[in-house]
Amino acid sequence: MIKLLYFASLRETLGTAAEELALPGGVDSVTALRGHLAARGGAWQTLLTAKSVRCAVNQVTVGAEARLADGDEVAFFPPVTGG
């Protein structure tokens, strides 16, 4: 199981702040996870495949090829701007 967290506008659009997910076979990277979630369709497809969506695994910002393992915490969030 992994814990998924959705922040800011993603949370609002997807209608959830968090969920737990058993990693399906073959889903072992951030790219594969995004594809799996996008397959849900609708808002999932448009938001989680957008290049502007950032990802952190275990509170460390990672790239698309970062590996995933059981017990990981994966957070998706839009770009953050400073002021």
C-alpha positions in Angstrom: 0.0 0.0 0.0 1.1 3.6 -0.7 -0.5 6.7 0.6 -1.5 9.4 -1.9 -1.8 13.0 -1.0 -3.4 15.7 -3.2 -2.7 19.4 -2.5 -4.2 22.8 -3.4 -6.2 22.9 -6.6 -5.7 19.2 -7.2 -7.4 18.4 -3.9 -10.4 20.6 -4.9 -10.7 19.4 -8.4 -10.3 15.7 -7.6 -12.6 15.9 -4.6 -10.2 14.2 -2.2 -7.2 15.1 -0.1 -5.8 11.6 0.4 -6.2 7.9 -0.4 -4.5 4.6 0.1 -3.7 2.4 -2.9 -2.3 -1.0 -3.4 0.3 -0.8 -6.0 -0.8 -2.7 -9.1 1.7 -4.9 -10.9 3.9 -2.9 -13.2 3.3 0.4 -11.3 6.7 1.0 -9.9 7.5 4.6 -10.8 5.9 8.0 -10.6 5.2 7.9 -14.4 3.5 4.5 -14.1 1.4 5.8 -11.2 0.3 8.9 -13.1 -0.8 6.7 -15.9 -2.7 4.4 -13.6 -4.5 7.3 -11.9 -5.1 9.0 -15.3 -6.9 5.8 -16.4 -9.7 6.7 -14.0 -10.7 9.3 -16.6 -12.2 12.8 -16.2 -10.3 15.2 -13.9 -7.8 12.5 -13.1 -6.8 12.3 -16.7 -6.3 16.0 -17.3 -4.7 16.9 -14.0 -2.3 14.0 -13.3 -0.9 13.9 -16.8 -0.2 17.6 -16.9 3.5 18.4 -16.9 3.0 21.2 -14.4 1.9 18.8 -11.6 4.8 18.2 -9.2 5.4 15.0 -7.2 7.1 14.2 -3.9 7.9 10.7 -2.6 8.4 10.5 1.2 8.5 14.3 1.3 11.3 14.7 -1.2 10.5 16.3 -4.6 11.2 13.7 -7.4 11.2 13.4 -11.1 8.9 11.2 -13.2 11.2 8.2 -13.2 11.4 8.0 -9.4 10.8 4.4 -8.1 8.0 3.5 -5.8 7.7 0.9 -3.1 5.1 -0.3 -0.6 4.8 2.0 2.3 5.7 5.2 0.3 3.9 8.4 0.7 3.3 10.1 -2.7 2.2 13.7 -2.9 0.9 15.5 -6.0 0.8 19.3 -6.0 0.6 22.2 -8.5 3.6 24.5 -9.0 4.1 26.8 -6.0 4.8 30.5 -6.6 6.4 32.9 -4.2 5.4 36.5 -3.5 
